């Protein structure tokens, strides 16, 4: 690009899987439709990566649309969408329709979809838009009240669903659930499905499940529902996905077998409403009014039938008034705490090494009155 200008600042970004390192700079972009004009934005040139560009994919980068709290190398770097809002003077809102429900992700061609910058497109959804508040502006953090499998409540404490956060993120492929929630969901699906025995590898993502191509395995699995707090905090609404969205065709073997993966995985740090769920809906990121909206997407169909639903309102009398922990640590805070702990450990380690290197004549000679406890003995023996 002849308009790219390097700022000479190194940027490193790590994800739950993969990472990349590059250099911060600026470039000039133009929008071919809608937002006519040229705009200067911050951009990072990726120079090295690890497990980031997956084999066979045709994309070559990533466009972050979250808040500046997550911007790298610091929140002082204006994000892509903030730059558009400021320069193009568009409303502080964007919306996303992801299409491709029930289609193999490895299939040829594009499955389509729409990204609308600065507004909402009525032709991309049916019915009403239901909004849930953004709890905190870093990721698009929301509040989940409960989960149902086949219409049956998991009966977990609602704080389990928000541990340590619940976010809406199109950059995450699967529906990711905290480990305790994931195990409860798997048990509920296995219990309510019509399959008596099923390989554990399918649930953990290490194995595919295959059926004859004439069979439709989706009829064997239950519907999954997620309850979100409404803008009126005494109400909630639920978004539901049918198994066509979470039992995903991924591979064809020979002429007779179609193989599927489980579109849900466990997570150690968040519940993530990723593409597995978002493909069923038109999702509105209304930053101006600090809310995320969901409406049924007309492209979320398989064999001519809808594979997603939205229903409400429901009362929240059966859940806590606040399901989100009052203590929230942003990534920068965690980094500072990690560095502080590493520094403390380094100082302690240095002191131990110095003490061990002191000549024997300077060391204390134990007498019968000295007490040698297990801890001091362990430290000495560990360094021999």
NURO-163805 format. One record per residue (C-alpha): x, y, z. Coordinates in steps of 0.001 Angstrom, whole numbers, plus 524288, in hexadecimal, padded with zeros to 5 digits. Example, Ala and Ser with C-alpha at 12.3 -4.5 7.8 and 13.67 -1.06 7.14 Angstrom:
# NURO-163805
@x 8300C | y 7EE6C | z 81E78
@x 83566 | y 7FBDC | z 81BE4
END
This chain:
# NURO-163805
@x 80000 | y 80000 | z 80000
@x 8059C | y 80D0C | z 7FBF2
@x 7FE09 | y 813FF | z 806B7
@x 802BA | y 80B78 | z 81207
@x 80B05 | y 81283 | z 81C26
@x 8121B | y 80AF8 | z 826C9
@x 811F3 | y 81040 | z 834AC
@x 81D52 | y 80771 | z 83871
@x 8160C | y 80202 | z 84441
@x 81627 | y 7F342 | z 84621
@x 80911 | y 7ECBF | z 848BB
@x 8071C | y 7DF0B | z 84E1C
@x 7F999 | y 7D913 | z 84F60
@x 7F6B5 | y 7CBE4 | z 8558F
@x 7E9EE | y 7C48E | z 8546B
@x 7E4DD | y 7B862 | z 85B29
@x 7EA7C | y 7B181 | z 84F4A
@x 7F562 | y 7B7B0 | z 84773
@x 7FC95 | y 7C49E | z 847A6
@x 8030E | y 7CE81 | z 83EC3
@x 80D2E | y 7D945 | z 83F68
@x 80DD0 | y 7E526 | z 836A9
@x 81018 | y 7F3B6 | z 83596
@x 80626 | y 7FE7A | z 837E7
@x 803AC | y 80814 | z 82CE1
@x 7F920 | y 80FBE | z 825BC
@x 7F2E6 | y 80E33 | z 81878
@x 7E847 | y 81438 | z 8102E
@x 7DC1A | y 80C49 | z 80D06
@x 7D064 | y 80E91 | z 80449
@x 7C2DC | y 808A4 | z 80561
@x 7BD48 | y 803E5 | z 7F867
@x 7AF3F | y 804A3 | z 7FD1A
@x 7A813 | y 80D9F | z 8064B
@x 7B33B | y 814D0 | z 80CEB
@x 7B8F0 | y 81C2D | z 8016C
@x 7C5E7 | y 822CE | z 803E3
@x 7D373 | y 81FA6 | z 808F8
@x 7D6C6 | y 81DB0 | z 8173E
@x 7E391 | y 81C59 | z 81EAD
@x 7E3B7 | y 81114 | z 82838
@x 7ED53 | y 80A4C | z 83134
@x 7F1ED | y 7FD33 | z 82C19
@x 7FBD7 | y 7F304 | z 83054
@x 8042F | y 7EC04 | z 8264D
@x 80598 | y 7DDD1 | z 82A75
@x 813B3 | y 7D977 | z 828EE
@x 813B9 | y 7CCAC | z 8308C
@x 808F2 | y 7C3A0 | z 83535
@x 806F3 | y 7B6A0 | z 83BE7
@x 7FAB8 | y 7AE3E | z 83A5A
@x 7F383 | y 7BA48 | z 83580
@x 7F1D4 | y 7B88E | z 826CB
@x 7EB5E | y 7AB54 | z 82605
@x 7EF20 | y 7A227 | z 81AD5
@x 7E6F4 | y 7A414 | z 80EAC
@x 7E012 | y 7B09E | z 812B6
@x 7DFA8 | y 7BC21 | z 8097C
@x 7DF23 | y 7C715 | z 81383
@x 7EB88 | y 7CE67 | z 816BF
@x 7E874 | y 7D6AF | z 82296
@x 7DEBA | y 7DA55 | z 82CFC
@x 7D5DE | y 7E61E | z 82EDB
@x 7D32C | y 7E937 | z 83D1B
@x 7C62C | y 7EFE6 | z 83FC9
@x 7C63B | y 7EFE6 | z 84EA4
@x 7C968 | y 7FB69 | z 85789
@x 7D628 | y 802EC | z 858DB
@x 7D8A8 | y 7FC85 | z 8662B
@x 7DD50 | y 7F0BC | z 85E60
@x 7E50F | y 7F85E | z 85440
@x 7F35D | y 7F4ED | z 852F1
@x 7FD3A | y 7F964 | z 856EE
@x 7F491 | y 8020E | z 85F8B
@x 7E6FC | y 807E3 | z 86055
@x 7EC85 | y 814B9 | z 85B2C
@x 7ECB4 | y 80E99 | z 84D8A
@x 7DFFC | y 8124A | z 846DA
@x 7D8BE | y 80655 | z 841E8
@x 7D40B | y 8045A | z 833FB
@x 7C5BC | y 806B8 | z 836F7
@x 7C854 | y 8125C | z 83FE1
@x 7D000 | y 81862 | z 8349F
@x 7C477 | y 8168B | z 82B62
@x 7BACA | y 81C3C | z 8351F
@x 7C366 | y 8283E | z 836E1
@x 7C767 | y 82A8D | z 828C6
@x 7BB6A | y 825F0 | z 82135
@x 7B21A | y 82B32 | z 82BA6
@x 7A9F6 | y 81ECA | z 82BBE
@x 7A1BE | y 81A3B | z 8375A
@x 7A93F | y 8125C | z 8417B
@x 7A2C0 | y 80576 | z 83DF7
@x 7A576 | y 7F9FD | z 83517
@x 79E40 | y 7ED59 | z 8324B
@x 7A1CB | y 7DFFF | z 82D45
@x 79AA8 | y 7D522 | z 8263C
@x 7A252 | y 7C87F | z 82517
@x 79CE4 | y 7BEBC | z 81B4C
@x 7A0D1 | y 7B0BE | z 81954
@x 798B5 | y 7A8EA | z 822FC
@x 7992F | y 79A75 | z 81FEA
@x 7A3A1 | y 79BF4 | z 81576
@x 7B113 | y 7958E | z 8164C
@x 7BB45 | y 79F8E | z 81A39
@x 7C4BA | y 798E2 | z 810FA
@x 7BB6E | y 79A1F | z 8057C
@x 7BEAD | y 7A1A5 | z 7F92D
@x 7B9F2 | y 7AF63 | z 7F6C2
@x 7B546 | y 7B946 | z 800BD
@x 7A9D6 | y 7B7B5 | z 809EC
@x 7A6F6 | y 7C630 | z 809E1
@x 7A304 | y 7CFBA | z 81473
@x 7A2C6 | y 7DE58 | z 816CF
@x 7AA17 | y 7E82A | z 81F27
@x 7A2D4 | y 7F50E | z 82057
@x 7AB03 | y 8005E | z 8257B
@x 7A353 | y 80B7E | z 82B8A
@x 795C8 | y 805C3 | z 82C59
@x 78BBD | y 7FAE0 | z 82B11
@x 786B3 | y 7F4FB | z 81E5C
@x 77850 | y 7F0B3 | z 81FAC
@x 77945 | y 7E6A5 | z 814C3
@x 7832C | y 7DEBD | z 81C90
@x 779EF | y 7DA92 | z 82771
@x 76BFC | y 7D66B | z 82A56
@x 7639A | y 7D93A | z 8363A
@x 767FC | y 7E1D8 | z 8417B
@x 77596 | y 7E57E | z 84632
@x 77813 | y 7E1CE | z 8545B
@x 7829B | y 7E973 | z 85B7C
@x 78B32 | y 7E5C6 | z 866F8
@x 793DA | y 7EFE4 | z 86DDE
@x 7A298 | y 7F018 | z 86BEB
@x 7A7B6 | y 7EDED | z 879A1
@x 7B54A | y 7F31D | z 876FE
@x 7BBA1 | y 7F96A | z 86B38
@x 7C79F | y 7F13F | z 867EB
@x 7C2A1 | y 7E4DB | z 8619A
@x 7B412 | y 7E568 | z 85EFA
@x 7B107 | y 7E019 | z 86C7B
@x 7A2F4 | y 7DC52 | z 86F59
@x 79BB4 | y 7D5A6 | z 87A76
@x 796AD | y 7C7CD | z 878D6
@x 78C4C | y 7C353 | z 8825A
@x 78A9B | y 7B4EF | z 87F3F
@x 78BEE | y 7AA2B | z 87520
@x 7822A | y 79FF0 | z 8710B
@x 78456 | y 79346 | z 86997
@x 77827 | y 78DB6 | z 86367
@x 76FF7 | y 7971E | z 86B68
@x 775DC | y 7927B | z 8784C
@x 77CFA | y 79C58 | z 880F1
@x 78AE9 | y 79861 | z 88476
@x 78821 | y 79D82 | z 8923F
@x 795AA | y 7A373 | z 89401
@x 798A5 | y 7AFCA | z 89BAA
@x 79786 | y 7BAA9 | z 8918C
@x 7A52A | y 7BF78 | z 89521
@x 7AA93 | y 7B2EC | z 88F3A
@x 7A612 | y 7B790 | z 881D0
@x 7AD73 | y 7C45D | z 88342
@x 7BA57 | y 7BEFE | z 88880
@x 7C25F | y 7C6B3 | z 886F3
@x 7BB24 | y 7CDB1 | z 87C1A
@x 7B0E4 | y 7CB24 | z 871AE
@x 7B35C | y 7D191 | z 86481
@x 7AE16 | y 7D226 | z 856A9
@x 7B93E | y 7CFED | z 84D18
@x 7B83A | y 7CCB3 | z 83EA4
@x 7C6D6 | y 7C9EE | z 83E6A
@x 7C48C | y 7BDAF | z 8468C
@x 7C00B | y 7B241 | z 83E42
@x 7B90C | y 7A9FC | z 84868
@x 7B00B | y 7AC2B | z 853E2
@x 7B9B4 | y 7ABC6 | z 85F34
@x 7B4E4 | y 7A8A8 | z 86CDE
@x 7BB91 | y 7A8FF | z 87A31
@x 7BFD3 | y 79B3D | z 87DB1
@x 7B533 | y 798C7 | z 887D1
@x 7AAAD | y 79DBB | z 87E86
@x 7B076 | y 79614 | z 87326
@x 7B01D | y 78955 | z 87ACE
@x 7A20A | y 78BD6 | z 87EDE
@x 79E18 | y 78EC7 | z 870CB
@x 7A4BD | y 7827C | z 86B88
@x 79E33 | y 77A19 | z 875E9
@x 790F9 | y 7802B | z 872E7
@x 79290 | y 77E6A | z 86430
@x 796FF | y 77050 | z 865DB
@x 78BAE | y 76DBA | z 86F19
@x 78133 | y 773C2 | z 86672
@x 78681 | y 76F44 | z 8594B
@x 7824B | y 76288 | z 85324
@x 79045 | y 75D5B | z 852CC
@x 792C8 | y 7537F | z 85D79
@x 7A186 | y 752BE | z 85C51
@x 7AA45 | y 75D5B | z 856E4
@x 7B8EF | y 75EF6 | z 8562A
@x 7BE5A | y 768BC | z 8600B
@x 7C79D | y 76D7C | z 8556C
@x 7BC27 | y 77356 | z 84E20
@x 7B89F | y 77C24 | z 8599D
@x 7C6AF | y 78087 | z 85BB3
@x 7C8D4 | y 7837A | z 84D45
@x 7D324 | y 77912 | z 84AC2
@x 7CA2E | y 7706C | z 84298
@x 7BFA7 | y 771F9 | z 83859
@x 7B2D0 | y 76A8D | z 83827
@x 7AEB5 | y 764EA | z 82B12
@x 7A197 | y 760C8 | z 825C6
@x 79CD9 | y 75BCA | z 818C7
@x 79A6D | y 7675F | z 80FBB
@x 78C22 | y 763A8 | z 80EA3
@x 78A7E | y 7659D | z 81D53
@x 78826 | y 7729B | z 8241C
@x 78E05 | y 7714C | z 831CB
@x 78890 | y 77E5A | z 83654
@x 77BB7 | y 777DB | z 83A07
@x 78334 | y 77067 | z 84477
@x 78777 | y 77C8E | z 84C04
@x 7804D | y 786CE | z 8545E
@x 77ECA | y 79576 | z 85312
@x 78819 | y 79E35 | z 85ACF
@x 7832C | y 7AAF6 | z 860DD
@x 78A97 | y 7B65B | z 866F2
@x 78365 | y 7C038 | z 86F79
@x 78870 | y 7CE42 | z 86F30
@x 7845F | y 7D969 | z 8780E
@x 77B8B | y 7E329 | z 87130
@x 77D97 | y 7F1ED | z 871CB
@x 772A7 | y 7F185 | z 87BB7
@x 77A5B | y 7EA32 | z 88626
@x 76E37 | y 7E34F | z 88B5C
@x 76C74 | y 7DC8D | z 87E3D
@x 77457 | y 7D34F | z 875CF
@x 77393 | y 7CD66 | z 8683F
@x 77928 | y 7C0FA | z 862AF
@x 7806C | y 7BE18 | z 85638
@x 77FA4 | y 7AFF7 | z 851E1
@x 7874B | y 7A82D | z 847FF
@x 78312 | y 79B5C | z 84238
@x 78CFB | y 7904A | z 840C4
@x 78F2A | y 79404 | z 83277
@x 797B4 | y 79EF7 | z 837E0
@x 79FA5 | y 79779 | z 841FC
@x 7A092 | y 78A26 | z 83B42
@x 7A88C | y 78EF3 | z 82FD4
@x 7AB6F | y 787B3 | z 82310
@x 7B9FA | y 7884F | z 820FB
@x 7BE81 | y 77D23 | z 81848
@x 7B999 | y 773AC | z 80DEB
@x 7BFBB | y 76633 | z 80D68
@x 7BDD9 | y 75E77 | z 800FC
@x 7B062 | y 75E3B | z 7FB10
@x 7A8A7 | y 75A76 | z 80704
@x 7AD82 | y 7610E | z 81372
@x 7AB8B | y 76EEC | z 81872
@x 7B376 | y 7724F | z 8249C
@x 7AFFC | y 77C9E | z 82EC1
@x 7B6CC | y 783DA | z 839BD
@x 7B161 | y 788C0 | z 846A1
@x 7B070 | y 7978F | z 84592
@x 7B1EA | y 799C7 | z 8543A
@x 7BE91 | y 79984 | z 85C10
@x 7C322 | y 79C0B | z 869E9
@x 7C9E2 | y 7A888 | z 86E13
@x 7D262 | y 7AC4A | z 87992
@x 7CF77 | y 7BAD8 | z 879D3
@x 7C286 | y 7BE4F | z 87359
@x 7B588 | y 7BA73 | z 86DAB
@x 7B686 | y 7BEA8 | z 85F78
@x 7AABC | y 7BFE5 | z 856A7
@x 7B25B | y 7BD3F | z 84A28
@x 7AEE3 | y 7BA24 | z 83C16
@x 7A807 | y 7AD71 | z 83FD5
@x 79D2C | y 7B5BA | z 845DB
@x 79EC3 | y 7C25D | z 83E26
@x 79BFC | y 7BB82 | z 8313A
@x 78DF4 | y 7BA84 | z 835C9
@x 78C0C | y 7C914 | z 837F0
@x 78DB6 | y 7D6E0 | z 83322
@x 795F2 | y 7DCD8 | z 83DFA
@x 7963B | y 7EB82 | z 8408F
@x 7A1A3 | y 7F179 | z 847FE
@x 79B4E | y 7FE2E | z 84C77
@x 7A6DF | y 804E8 | z 852CB
@x 79FC4 | y 811F7 | z 85381
@x 79569 | y 80C5C | z 85CA9
@x 79E7D | y 80230 | z 862B5
@x 796B8 | y 7F63E | z 85EC7
@x 79743 | y 7EA2F | z 8560C
@x 78B40 | y 7E67F | z 84E3A
@x 786DA | y 7D970 | z 848C4
@x 77CCD | y 7D6CD | z 83E30
@x 779E7 | y 7CA96 | z 83654
@x 7819A | y 7C9FE | z 829A9
@x 77A33 | y 7C5A9 | z 81D72
@x 7865E | y 7BEB4 | z 81880
@x 78671 | y 7B5D3 | z 8247F
@x 77F36 | y 7AAC5 | z 81DF1
@x 7821C | y 79CA4 | z 81AE0
@x 7799B | y 79500 | z 8116E
@x 77020 | y 7A06E | z 81148
@x 76DDA | y 7A0AA | z 82009
@x 772E2 | y 7AAB7 | z 829E1
@x 77E03 | y 7A635 | z 8329C
@x 77D37 | y 7B167 | z 83C69
@x 772EB | y 7B7B0 | z 84506
@x 77112 | y 7C35E | z 84DF7
@x 76693 | y 7C389 | z 8585A
@x 762CB | y 7CC5D | z 863A2
@x 760E5 | y 7D35C | z 86C4D
@x 762C5 | y 7CAD1 | z 87849
@x 76376 | y 7CEB3 | z 8868B
@x 7708F | y 7CECB | z 88D7B
@x 76A9A | y 7CC0F | z 89AD2
@x 77101 | y 7BE95 | z 89B00
@x 77EFE | y 7C3A3 | z 89948
@x 78803 | y 7CCA8 | z 8A0D3
@x 7871B | y 7DB50 | z 89EC9
@x 79532 | y 7DB4A | z 89A08
@x 79BC6 | y 7CF6C | z 893F3
@x 7A879 | y 7D66A | z 890B6
@x 7B387 | y 7D6FF | z 89A77
@x 7B547 | y 7E4A0 | z 8A013
@x 7C40B | y 7E304 | z 89EF4
@x 7C848 | y 7E40B | z 890D8
@x 7D65F | y 7E36E | z 88C91
@x 7D9FE | y 7E85E | z 87F30
@x 7E526 | y 7E1F7 | z 87813
@x 7EEA7 | y 7ED53 | z 87AB3
@x 7EC16 | y 7EC13 | z 88949
@x 7EEC7 | y 7DD92 | z 88892
@x 7FB61 | y 7E032 | z 88153
@x 7FFD6 | y 7E9DC | z 88BCA
@x 7FC89 | y 7E016 | z 8967F
@x 803BC | y 7D54C | z 88F2F
@x 80FD4 | y 7DD9D | z 88D55
@x 80FA0 | y 7E19D | z 89BB1
@x 80EB5 | y 7D37D | z 8A015
@x 8198F | y 7CF5E | z 896D0
@x 82225 | y 7DA5C | z 89BE3
@x 81F96 | y 7D64C | z 8A9FA
@x 822CE | y 7C827 | z 8A6BD
@x 82F2F | y 7CCA2 | z 89FE1
@x 833AC | y 7D442 | z 8ABD9
@x 830EC | y 7C8B9 | z 8B4DD
@x 83812 | y 7BF94 | z 8AB90
@x 843C3 | y 7C8BF | z 8AB0D
@x 8446F | y 7C951 | z 8B9F2
@x 84401 | y 7BA7B | z 8BAB5
@x 84EF0 | y 7B914 | z 8B0CF
@x 8576C | y 7C2EB | z 8B830
@x 85516 | y 7BBCC | z 8C4F1
@x 858A9 | y 7AED5 | z 8BECD
@x 86557 | y 7B471 | z 8B965
@x 869E2 | y 7B9F2 | z 8C66D
@x 8766D | y 7B2B9 | z 8CA95
@x 8741C | y 7A81A | z 8D4D5
@x 87C10 | y 7AF42 | z 8DF23
@x 87249 | y 7BA3B | z 8DEE3
@x 866AD | y 7B147 | z 8E05C
@x 86034 | y 7AEA8 | z 8ED2C
@x 8641F | y 7A1F2 | z 8F3AF
@x 8587A | y 79ACE | z 8F907
@x 85876 | y 79686 | z 9072E
@x 84FA8 | y 78D2C | z 90E0B
@x 846FC | y 79884 | z 911E2
@x 84487 | y 79CA9 | z 903E2
@x 83785 | y 79916 | z 8FDE9
@x 837FB | y 794B4 | z 8EFA5
@x 82A40 | y 79507 | z 8EA13
@x 82537 | y 78E53 | z 8DDC3
@x 824BD | y 79ADF | z 8D5E2
@x 8330D | y 79E9B | z 8D7C6
@x 8373C | y 79094 | z 8D536
@x 82F5A | y 79030 | z 8C8B2
@x 83596 | y 79CAB | z 8C390
@x 84357 | y 797D4 | z 8C62A
@x 84131 | y 78A77 | z 8C026
@x 83A7E | y 79013 | z 8B441
@x 846C4 | y 797A0 | z 8B0B4
@x 85064 | y 78C48 | z 8B226
END
